[in-house]
Amino acid sequence: MPGVILLVATRKGAWLFRGDAGHTRWNADGPHFLGHVINHMVLDPRDGRTLLAAGKTGHLGPTIFRSTDRGGSWMEASRPPAFSKADEGESAPSVDHTFWLTPGHPDEPGAWYAGTSPQGLFRSEDYGDNWAPVAGFNDRPGARAAAGGPQDGTPDGPKLHSIIVDPRDRQHLYLAMSGGGVHESTDRGANWHPLVQGLDVVPGFDPTNLAVHDPHCVRLCPSRPDRLYQQNHCGIYRLDRPSEEWVRIGKTMPSDVGDIGFPIVPHPRDADCAWVFPMDGTEAWPRTCPGGIPGVYATRDGGASWTRQSAGFPSDQVWWTVKRQAMIADALDPVGVYFGTTSGELWASRDEGETWTCVVRHLPEIYAVEAAVT
Amino acid sequence: MTRVFIPSVLRSYTGSGEVTTKGNTLDEVLTDLDRRFPGLRFRIVDEQDRIRRHIRVFVNGQQTVDLDCRLAASDEIHIVLALSGG
């Protein structure tokens, strides 16, 4: 039976947890880059051994660390993501940190995409060693207005995330920005158009202003690439292409839980199934488990209904926050589901969310969790 | 040759806390360092040629943010980490 590697990126470094076939034992490998803020660490599914990690420290500028032996040794990118230099007398942004990494299409070995804070899209053709801005996105008309100002981003800076490559068509890309909305390209990033129809925004704001749209996480269903799920600042949505109108499916969540959160995870083989981790979005937006009672919610019918999954969790006084990159599923049967908390706990379910066990406690604040089957 | 004092967090690049470089300006010194220790400059200076927010550079004890500042061979440069919280 295959094993699983969990790639855990934290505010103070990165860890790999290698699980046995039964998920009963996890061997920790780390910390890697102790003291570095690691926003994302991703294993290339095309070769099963190339790892990229997006890092910076509290002082130093951002970089990309690369490994070709699953973390046995690391190199640094020769040219990390960086915006074009401003013309004389003009201003231009600089990358504070790389936030998101996505491997390219299987037909393009070596291709990777990166999303940054502030919002920028970058591409590498050489396994993450050299990165160049995707001018079709970064320099498109209205790009800066859609990105908004610092007040339109997350407390840790505005971000470009959820970069998705259509598995059927390498020209077809999606991405999302907090803030800035969801965008689509059908020509490998040369041209883009927004996909925000049907999405709510905070009451009082103008939904035609892209800067006020805050998609927290967008995922494509591997088994039905025309279906996207989204956890937004303002609810849970589904989009079935070619429609361009998102449908709010979170209204069927229990009213005392709501449909606010950061991550959303589709099932690898069942497009009607997805998992979310709801968080309190009322009053001061605490973004912790509603009522201090943790629960994953799963839908098996495309969002028509949701089932609470909390067996194994502590029952009360639990104030977890789970960030947008910190929940993921593997491709095993049954599917393993995993999430990490900002309080440094890593949880795993080997039965599609029915029961949960804690893999490790006391890590630094967890920013991202990825799962790879080995 | 200009002496440059390297903070601990950058010694994975240089291998030591002090290196000597050549260059008539701070920009040329950092470029020389990057040629010898690839990647070092971008950790200190962003793509718009601004010294990063939590880095301080001192030339003979005087802080500078000007990459074009002129240097003499006898100058000493200290690259220092500013406070940036936990």
Contacts between the chains, C-beta under 8 A, distances in Angstrom:
chain1	res1	chain2	res2	distance
A	35	B	9	7.6
A	57	B	9	6.2
A	58	B	54	6.2
A	58	B	84	3.9
A	58	B	85	6.5
A	59	B	9	6.4
A	59	B	52	7.3
A	59	B	54	4.3
A	59	B	55	6.0
A	59	B	81	4.4
A	59	B	82	7.0
A	59	B	84	5.6
A	60	B	9	6.2
A	60	B	10	7.3
A	60	B	43	4.0
A	60	B	44	7.3
A	60	B	52	7.1
A	60	B	55	7.5
A	61	B	42	5.4
A	61	B	43	4.8
A	61	B	44	6.9
A	61	B	45	7.6
A	61	B	46	6.0
A	61	B	52	5.2
A	63	B	39	6.4
A	63	B	42	7.1
A	63	B	43	6.8
A	76	B	38	7.7
A	76	B	39	4.9
A	77	B	39	7.6
A	78	B	38	6.5
A	78	B	39	7.4
A	80	B	39	7.8
A	80	B	42	6.3
A	82	B	42	7.1
A	82	B	46	7.6
A	82	B	47	3.9
A	83	B	47	5.6
A	83	B	48	7.7
A	84	B	47	7.7
A	85	B	47	5.9
A	85	B	48	6.4
A	85	B	49	7.5
A	86	B	48	5.8
A	91	B	48	7.9
A	92	B	47	8.0
A	92	B	48	5.9
A	93	B	48	7.9
A	94	B	46	3.7
A	94	B	47	5.2
A	94	B	48	5.0
A	94	B	50	6.8
A	95	B	46	7.4
A	95	B	47	7.0
